[in-house]
């Protein structure tokens, strides 16, 4: 579970998790860098600091065959029910029904 108080801690956790994934798959940093199309120093820096460009992180996730997990991190935004009602509802005036009084 991600537990951090500052962005730097989140980045370090990201780097550690990417390193654990690489090791679990039996890859060296050099092999992963070749698969991802980045330099070995980029893989090292990402694992050690968590710092990397977005496209680099996506390349590495793809090379590790875990890019599909991005959906768990950042699911597609869905409009709120209220926004859907406001966009699609046609506003019709409510009619007041007058009841006849019994005499």
C-alpha positions in Angstrom: 0.0 0.0 0.0 1.2 3.5 -0.9 2.0 5.4 2.3 3.8 8.6 1.9 3.7 12.2 3.2 5.7 13.9 0.5 6.0 13.5 -3.2 9.7 12.5 -2.9 8.6 9.5 -0.8 6.1 8.5 -3.4 8.8 8.7 -6.1 11.2 6.6 -4.0 8.4 4.0 -3.5 7.8 4.0 -7.3 11.5 3.3 -8.0 11.6 0.5 -5.4 8.5 -1.1 -6.9 9.8 -0.9 -10.4 13.1 -2.5 -9.3 11.2 -5.3 -7.5 9.2 -6.0 -10.7 12.3 -6.1 -12.8 14.1 -8.5 -10.4 10.9 -10.6 -10.1 11.0 -11.0 -13.9 14.7 -12.0 -13.9 15.8 -9.0 -15.8 19.0 -6.9 -15.4 18.9 -3.1 -15.7 20.7 -3.5 -19.1 18.1 -6.0 -20.4 15.2 -3.8 -19.2 16.8 -0.7 -20.8 17.1 -2.5 -24.1 13.5 -3.7 -24.0 12.2 -0.2 -23.1 14.5 1.6 -25.5 16.1 3.8 -22.8 19.6 3.9 -21.4 20.8 1.8 -18.5 21.5 4.9 -16.5 17.9 6.0 -17.0 16.7 2.7 -15.5 19.1 3.0 -12.7 18.0 6.6 -11.9 14.4 5.7 -12.0 14.9 2.8 -9.7 17.0 4.8 -7.3 15.1 8.0 -7.2 11.7 7.4 -8.9 12.5 10.4 -11.1 11.8 10.0 -14.8 9.9 11.5 -17.6 6.3 10.2 -18.1 7.1 8.6 -21.4 10.1 6.8 -19.8 8.0 5.4 -17.1 5.4 4.2 -19.6 8.1 2.6 -21.7 9.4 0.7 -18.7 5.9 -0.3 -17.6 5.3 -1.6 -21.1 8.6 -3.5 -21.2 7.7 -5.1 -17.9 4.2 -6.0 -19.3 2.5 -4.1 -16.5 1.3 -1.0 -18.3 -2.3 -2.2 -18.0 -2.0 -1.5 -14.2 -2.2 2.2 -15.0 -6.0 1.9 -15.1 -5.9 1.1 -11.4 -3.8 4.2 -10.7 -5.7 6.6 -13.0 -9.0 5.2 -14.1 -11.0 7.0 -16.9 -12.9 9.9 -15.6 -16.7 9.4 -15.7 -19.1 12.3 -15.4 -21.0 12.6 -12.2 -24.7 11.7 -12.2 -25.6 15.3 -11.7 -23.4 16.4 -14.7 -25.1 13.8 -16.8 -28.5 15.0 -15.8 -27.5 18.6 -16.5 -26.2 17.8 -20.0 -28.9 15.4 -21.2 -32.0 16.5 -19.4 -34.5 18.6 -21.2 -36.0 21.0 -18.8 -39.7 20.9 -19.0 -41.8 23.2 -16.9 -43.8 21.3 -14.3 -47.4 21.8 -14.7 -49.6 22.5 -11.7 -52.7 20.4 -11.7 -55.7 22.2 -10.3 -58.2 20.1 -8.6 -61.9 21.0 -8.6 -63.3 21.8 -5.2 -66.2 19.7 -4.1 -69.1 21.9 -3.2 
